Amino acid sequence: MKLDRLNSVSLLALLLAVLLTGCAIQPSASLLDDEARERLWDSRHVQLSELVGWQLKGRVAVKSIEDSWSANMSWRQQAETFDIRFSSMLGQRLAQLKGDTLMSSLYLPNDRMISAANVSDLLDEELGWSVPMDGLRYWLVGLPAPALASAEKLNMGLDELGRLQWLEQAGWRIEYQRYRSAGALEVPKKMVLTRNDLRVRFVIDRWQAVASENRALSGHHQVR
């Protein structure tokens, strides 16, 4: 009996030693993981930055203390030119936003049209919410906005595959909840933007890279 108890104690001590040894080497493994994530991120950043244009279809939901708003969304980005359309769940057009970095126009029901140089002001005035459009066009593909990155310290976190997990820019926090493959690319599927009491949630149902106005990239990088 004493021998059995001694063997049990010895076995327990051995197991504890193995566990403690494993814990001791874990930080080194984490450091290696961080380096690998950084390498994956560098490669992903180059790949996504080379996009000439893209188009997507999805949904957007906006919530603040005062109100909430949701719509279907279609977005086409070609270099600096964008065409963004919002529609109700029944397909009725709510708004369309077209323009570039110099001038934007907001088309509303009843043939109303408003133009301004600052697209964010247009959205805020007519829809009651706005996000920095020069940032959102990059955030939607999983990139920090280069113009905003030069103006402040860039805070971000990467997941185990080297993709953006969260990002803080221009007073906004962007959390990437899910990604989907689109051919050779990986793009956000679900993401949430928050600033103060404003919360904007995007769900991307379809995404396609576009090489020119009339020709999609070979392979049709599309998310369904």
N, C-alpha and C positions, 0 to 999 in steps of 0.2 A: 504493500500500500504506500509506504513512504517513497519507494522507488518510483511508483507511478506519479505521485505528487511532485517529486523532484523533476521528472521528465516533463510534466505539464508546465511547471514554472520555467524550466529551461526553454521550452518551445515558445512560451509567451514572451520571454525576454528576447528571443531571436526575432520574433515577429515585430516587436516594438523597435528593435534596432533597424530592421529593414525599413519600417515606416519612417523612422526619423531620418534615415539616410536618404530616402526618397524626397522628403520635405526639404532636406538640405540642398539637393541639387535642382529643385524646382525653379528658383530664381534664374539660374543660368539658362534653363530651357525657355523661360519667358523672354529673356533678353534676345535670344536667338529668334523667337517668334516675332518680336518687335522689328528686328532687322529685316526679316522676310516680308513682313507686312509693308514696310517702307519701300522695299524693292518692288513689290507688286503694285503699290500705289504710284510709284514713279512711272512704271510702264503704263498703267491705266490712265494716268493724267495725260501722258503724251498722246495716247490713242484717242481719248475723248476730245482733246484740244484740237485735233486735226479734223474734226467734223466740219463740213462745209455748211450743212443744213440738216434739218430734221422736222418731222411732223408727228404729232401725237393726238390721241383721243382719250379722254378720261373724264373724271369728275372732280369738282372742287366744292368744299364746304367751308364756310366762314362763320366763325362764332365770336361774339364779343359780349360784354355785359349788357349792352343795349339791344342787340338784335342778332339774328342768324340768317344765313343766306346760302343757298346751294344751287348748283347748276351742272349740266353737262358742259364739257369744254373741248374745243378743238383748237390746236395751236400748230401753226406752220412757221418755222424760223428758217430764213435763207440769208446767211451772212448777217447783216445788221437789220434786215427787213423782217417784220413779223405781221402775222394775221391771226388774231385770236378771236374765237367765236364762243359765246356763251348761249346756251339754250336750256329751256325748262325740261323736266323729265318727260314731258309729252311732245318735245320737239319744237316748241315755239321759241323763236329767236328772242333773246333778252338783250343782248348787246354784242357788238363786234368792234374790235380794236385793231386798227391797222396803222402802220407807220414804220419809222426807223429812229435812229438816234437824234435826228434833227427836228422832226415833227410827227405828231400822232393825231389820229382822228378817232373819235368814239361815235359809233352809229347806234342809235337807240330806236325803239319802236316809234311809230307815227312819223317816220322820216326825219327824226331829229338827228343832227350831226354837229359835234363839237370838236374843234381842233385846238391843240396846244403843244408847246414844246416839251412840257413835263407830263409824261403819260401817267405817272403816279398821282398827280393832282387831279387828272381827269377821273380816274377810278374813284378816288376818295370823294370827290364832289358829287358824282352821279350814282355810284354804287354803294357808297358809305364805307368802303374799305380800300386799302391799297397796299402794295408791296413794291419794293424797288425793282423795276423791270430790268434794269441793267444787271441786277443780281439774279433774278428769278430764271432768266434764260439759261444761266449756267447751273444753278442749283437743280433744275429739273433733269439734267443729265448726269448729276453726281459730281459736279466740279465747284470749287470756290470761284467767285467772280474775280477775274484778274484786276479790274479797275478798282474794286473795293479792297482787294488784298493789299494793294500798294498804299492805301490810306490808313491802315491800322494793322495791329498785330493779328495774325491769323491764328485762331484757335479752332482745332478740329481733332476728331478721334477717328481711328480706323478699325474696321472689324477684322476678323481673322483671315479674310481673303483680300485685304488691302483696299477695301472700298470705304467710302465715307460712311461713318456711322452717325456722326453728328458734326455740325459746323456752326460757328458763331461769326456773323458778319453784319455790319451796318445796324447793330442793335437787335438783330434777329437770331434766333436759335433754330436751326434746321435739323430735324431728326429723321434719319432714313430707317424706316421700319422693315422694308422688304425690297429686294431686287429681283429682276427677271432677266433672262438671257435674250438678246436680240442679235442673232447671228454671232459674229465674233465679239460683240459688245455686251456689256452688262449695264443696264440702266435702272433707275429707281422705279419701283412699282407702287410703293406707298411712302409718303413723307408728310411730315407735319412741321409747319412754321409757326413759331410763337414770338410775340413781342408784347410785353406788358399784358394787357387783358385781351389781346387779339390772337385768335388761333385760326390758322388756315391749313386745311388738310387736302392733299392731292392724292388721287388714286388714278394711276395710268393704266388704261386697258389695252391700248395699242400704241406702238412706237415704231417709227421707220426713219432711218437715215436717208437723206436726200442729197444727191450730188449736184443737181442743178434744178432749174425751174421745171424742166420737162422730163428728167431722167433720174430714176432712183438708183442708188448704188447697187451693183451686182450682188445677188444673194438676198436682196430685200430683207434687210435686218428689221424684222417686224415682231412686235410682242402682241400676242392675242390673249 
